Amino acid sequence: MGKLDGRVVLVTGAARGQGEQEARLFREEGAEVVVGDVLDEQGKALAEEIGALYIHLDVSQESDWRRAAQAVVEEYGRVDGLVNNAGILRFNSLLDTPLDEFMQIVNVNQVGCFLGIRTVAPVLSDGGTIVNTASYTGVTGMAGVGAYAASKHAILGLTRVAALELAPRGIRVNAMCPGAVDTAMSNPAVLDPSADGEEASRGLDRFYRKVVPLGRIGRPEEVAALALFLTSADSSYITGQPFVIDGGWLAGVSVI
């Protein structure tokens, strides 16, 4: 018996990284998984490999969300879960951030999450779940990622309001707040076939050993396990909460 047997779950940004691991784990746990992404070639390949449905989904576009929700209902008759995973990151100081860059990040991270909740919740089964991907930077500051941090702070607000408004239907809404995770967002080397991705990962471990109490960067499989917990009955009495998964980074810095 899988923890998600009989459930239908849509995961955005699922072609690679955290979303890919979430899609794989959810499928292993018995869910019918819908892979949503703009990376069509990778998304279709993953869906074929794990026996899922692929849908082209630009989370910043309302029309894409409407088509996605309709396609899922037509294919499976219902939707039981949504993981708003899709997101982008740009590094820039606040004073050097152009407005179009700020809005691009907001449109994908914040508006995408809002549109996902607003579009999917009306067709979500009573007792369903929504998991929003916020960030470590959604609960604290970090220089150089102002637009990203602002969008992730906003996701926590959306999560809490949605949890309150959807609670009468038994729909639970929670947020994950990952720290640094070894995906293309933190480790672009994984996108370069000529690069040594494993060595790049070891380099990240060496770097984060200085700031993360557990001494390494996080793995996407670990974030996927948290997403599974928040999507399954294991978290049946939890809603409206942020869950930090950062190796202890937020706890503070040791000076000894």
N, C-alpha and C positions, 0 to 999 in steps of 0.2 A: 504493500500500500504506500503510495506516495503522498506527501503532505498537500499536494495540489490536485489530487485525482478529481477529474470531472470539472475542473475550473478552466475558464478561458481568460487569458491574461495578455494584454497588449503592452509591449515594452518598446519605448522610443529610443532612438539612437542605439539600436541593438545590433548593428552590423559589426561592431568591434568594441574593444575595451570592456568597461563595466557592463554595458548593455548586452554585449555578446555573452558574457559569463552568466548574467541573469537569465537570458533566454535559454542557455544550455541547461542550467540548473533547474529552472522551472519545468522544462521539458522532461528532465530526468525524474522530477517529482510528480509527473503525471498530468501536468497542465497542457491544454491546447494553447500554444504560444503564437502570438502574432508579432512578427518582427517588423518594426517601423523604422525607416531611415531614409536618407537622401542618397546614401551610397548603394545604389541599386545592385551593382555587380556583386559586392561583398554580401549585401543583405540577402539576395536571392540564393547565393551559394550556401550561406549559413542555414537559411530556411529549408533548403533541399536536404542538407546534411542531417538536420535534427528532426525533420518532419513537421515543419511549421509553415505558417502562411506569411508571405512577405507582402508588405504594402509600402509603396513610396509615400513618405510622410515628411514634409517640411513643417516642423512644429510651429514655425512662425506664421504659417498660412492657414487661415480659418477654413478655406475651401478644402485643403488637404485633410484637415481634421474631420470635416463632415463626411468626406469620401471614405476615410478610414473607418469611422464609426459605423457607417452604413455597410461597408464591406464585411466587417467582423460579424455584425448581426446577421447579415445574409448568409455568411458561411457557417456560423455556429449557433445562431438563434439567440445569442445573448453575449454579454461581457461581464465577467466577474471581478476583474482586476486591471488596474492600470499602473504602470511604472513610468513616471515622467523622468526619464534618464537623460535625454538629449541635452547637450550643453556645449558651449564653446568658451575658450579662455584666451585673452590677449593680455600681454604684459605692457604696461605703460604707467607712468606717473599720472596723477589726476590732471595736473596742469598741462601735460602734453597729450592728453587723450582727445582726439577729434570727436566732435559730436556724432558723426556717422559711425565711428567705431563703438562709441558708448551705446548708441541705439541698436547696432547690430547685436551686441551682447545681450542687451535687454530684450530684444525681440525674440531671440532664440531661447534664452534661459528663463526669463520671467514671463513674457507674453506666451511663450510656448507652453509653459506650465499652466498658466491661466486658461488658455484655450483648451488644453487637454481636460482639465477639470470641468470646464463649462460644457464641453461637447460630449464627453463620455459619461459624466455623472447621470444625465437624464436617462440613459439606456443601461446604466450599470445595475446589476442585480442588487436587490435589497440584501444587506449583509456583505456587500462587496468591499474591496479595498482599493485605496489609492496610495501609492508611495511616491513622494516627490524627492528628487535628488537635489539637495541644497549643497552645503559645503562647510568645512571647517571655517572658511572665511565668511560664512553666514552667521557665525556666532562670535567672531572676533575680527579685528582688523588685520590687514597685511599690506604693507607698502607695495606699490607696483601693480596691484590688481584691483584698483578702485571700482571700475565698472563691473567687473565680475563679482566682487564682494557685495556691491549694492544690489545686484540682481539676485544673489543667493540669500541675502537678508530678506528681500521681498518674498522669496519663496516660503520662508518660515511664516511670514504673516498670512500668505495665501493658505498655507497648510492649516493653521489654527482656525481661520474663519471657515474654511471648507469643512473641517472636522465638526464645528459647531452646527453648521447649517445642514449637514448630511447625516448627523447622528440619529435623527428620528427614523431614518430608513435603515439604521444599523450599519451604515457605510463608515468605515474607519479610514482616516486620512493621517498619515505620518510622514516624517521627513528624515532622510539620511543626510548626515553631514560628514562626508569623508575628508580626511586630510590628504596628503600626497599619496597618490596611488600609481602604480607602475602600468600606465596605459600611454597611448600616443600623446595624450594631453601633457603628461609630465616627462615622457620619454619618447621624443620624436624618432629616435633610432629604430623603433619597432616598425616604422613605415618605410624604412630604407632597406631593400633586400641585400645591399652590399655591406651593411653595417652589422656589427656584432651586437645584437640586441641583448644577449645575456651579459656581456661585459658592460654594456650601458646600464643594465639593471644593477649590477654589482657596484658600479660607480655611484648610482643613486643611493644604494644602501650605505655606502661609505659617507656620502654627504649627509643623509638624514640621521646617521648615527650621532651626529653632533647636536641635533635638535629634538629628536624623537626619543622618548624614554625607552621604548622597546627596541630601538637601535636599527631600524630599517624602514624602507618605504612600504606602504601597504600593497596588497595584491588584489586585483579585481575580483578574484574568487571569494575573498573575504567580504567584500562589499555585497557581492551576490548573495552570500549566506545571510547577511542582515536583511536584504530585500526579501528573501524567502521567509524569514521569520515574521516580517511585518505584513506579508501577503497571506500567510497561513493562519490556521486557527491557534497556533502557539501564542499569538499576540492578541487574542480575542477581546481583551479588556483594555487595550491600549489605543488611544487616538489623540490626535492633536499635538504630538510630541516630536521634538527633534532628537535624533540618535547620532551622537558623535562617534565616529569610528576612525581614530587617528593615531593609534599607537601610544596614546598618552600625551600627545603634543600640546593639547589645550590645557593640560594640568599645570604646565609651567616649565621653567628651565632650571636645570640643576647647575649649581655653581661649584660643586665639589666633584 
